[in-house]
Amino acid sequence: MTKELPACPVETTLLLISDRWKVLILRDLMEGTKRFGELKKSIGNVTQKVLTANLRSMEGSGLVHRKVYAEVPPRVEYTLTETGYSLKPVLDAMITWGCEYKKKMEKAQ
């Protein structure tokens, strides 16, 4: 990333993962390397253009590694980098919070 990062660490993190699709991409790649089609299928209602743009952005940020195989048709695989994997505690905290919130809302109804 060539842009200057924000002074606030929370803002920096949000800059990198705040998009709805990026968090889902991270979630799916935590399990291991995936091909583009696998990601698109597991994420669901995302267009090819949007998924490609998000993957490229994440590659530019150093969160995702893209490997292209010289085959016909071309095969492309995406893997989290060490920096990408370092977001696991953040995603785990989001899962825990989300589960607790859902339970709280179910009790309130």
QUIPE-V721722 format. One record per backbone hydrogen bond with DSSP energy under -1.0 kcal/mol. NH is the residue of the N-H (numbers start at 1). CO is the residue of the C=O. If there is no record, write none. Layout:
NH&CO + NH&CO
This chain:
12&8 + 13&9 + 14&10 + 15&11 + 16&12 + 17&13 + 18&14 + 23&19 + 24&20 + 25&21 + 26&22 + 27&23 + 28&24 + 29&25 + 30&26 + 32&29 + 34&78 + 39&35 + 40&36 + 41&37 + 42&38 + 43&39 + 44&40 + 46&44 + 51&47 + 52&48 + 53&49 + 54&50 + 55&51 + 56&52 + 57&53 + 58&54 + 59&55 + 60&56 + 61&57 + 62&59 + 63&58 + 64&58 + 65&79 + 67&77 + 69&75 + 71&69 + 77&67 + 78&34 + 79&65 + 81&63 + 85&81 + 86&82 + 87&84 + 88&85 + 91&87 + 92&88 + 93&89 + 94&90 + 95&91 + 96&92 + 97&93 + 98&94 + 99&95 + 100&96 + 101&97 + 102&98 + 103&99 + 104&100 + 105&101 + 106&102 + 107&103 + 108&104
